[in-house]
């Protein structure tokens, strides 16, 4: 975790969108993150080929490592992750209609031979692909034992291989094409100025914070009268709290890189991230089940408020400093 933020006096607003700043974000945050995802997902797929049982410690460990890598870059939902709905193919959540267990149940019931054809498997509904589909097959009591064991093994192998293929495609697009588009904006290109490239990263920071506050925490919180702990992300595998922590750690890095040139703002944001991460350490339930109790709810609400405080600082201070705004995103509604 990046903690040391050197303070110097002669920093003024607005922060200039320099090539060095965009380069630093790509070199220190984006490219390593997607390389890690590609490599860890390939390892997971290889493990599944020889060890596909839900109880397999090797497979669960590989799944955890690869899912960690996705969460670390999951806020970068533009460019290569948008192509062919790759981001949703890797992580279809929230699933408000329970489409994932329905899709998996139908595949298992029919013993659909599509699992034996990696290219054809990409035509399966995104609800039946990615990390959350795999979570059901590894950790859900019903889906992990449903139907024929041999077929379930083939399905696990198909999903892990699909995750690896998609992850490598995203990484390849970043390395071979999108990296250059952001480093060298051109007239008529996707990014025509460095400021536009920098705004993309600012939007990713803002949206990542909103996802943590409104979805990862807001969904299980529900209402005081009706908390919804089983709406938490990845609660079956006990990863709900872990996802918030991993995401905030990476968003903190991105915020630090975006504030290069303004030590005072960098320190302010770092302090707020520190507060949120400290509140995470006070939580003891990995799946947010404690929201069903008054004391547990208060602690999760305090964490949510700490994240919203970061987002307010980002919106009110960092955006103007950069001369950009987040605009609207898919979470804002109409």
C-alpha angles and dihedrals in degrees: 000000000000110000109148110089109173113221122217130169108225099073119123137180137287101049108227118239095234127178088241091058094051090043091052093052092049095044099042104031117014107038097041090048096054092042089055090050092050093047098044093046090052090053090050092052091049092050091050091055091066102023115033102151116123089230093054110124091200092054093044090050092049090047091051093049094048094044088051089055091052094050089051090062101025092107090062092082099155137085112008094017091055095054111103090351090286093159092056091042087058097042121012102186143173092040100187094171097047089242094153099064090041092052093045092045091054093049092050095044092051094037085224109208090216087096089074094059113066094193093048091046089067087070091062114109111275086240088070095048137068138028098321094052088050090049090059092051093049103036112017112099095218103038095042090060102030121124127330116005094213092053092048088053090053090049092051089050092048093050095047091048090049091051089052093049093049093044092051091048091053092047092047091051091051093048098042104034123356096053090061092045090060097040096049111032114196135196107268092015129118087267115031096179137024088244089063091052090049091049089057090059092045089054090050090054093049094045092046091055091048092051090053095048101037103031113019091043104016096056098055091040091059105161131325089252093045116026115185109207092163090062089069118117113264094350092152091066093038093244102122098104092037090059092055091049095046092047094049092049091056094041087053089057091049091048090050091052092046092052094054104136097033112073095176094055091042090056093047093052093043090054091052092049088049090054092052093048091049089054089051090056089056091060117089103182113085093197100043091245088143091074085084088070125066094235094046092047092053091054093050091046089052089054091048090052091050090054091047088052089057091049092050090053090047092050098041100037114015096044094053090042090056093039092237140105133210095232117192127329136184092271094059097072124211 
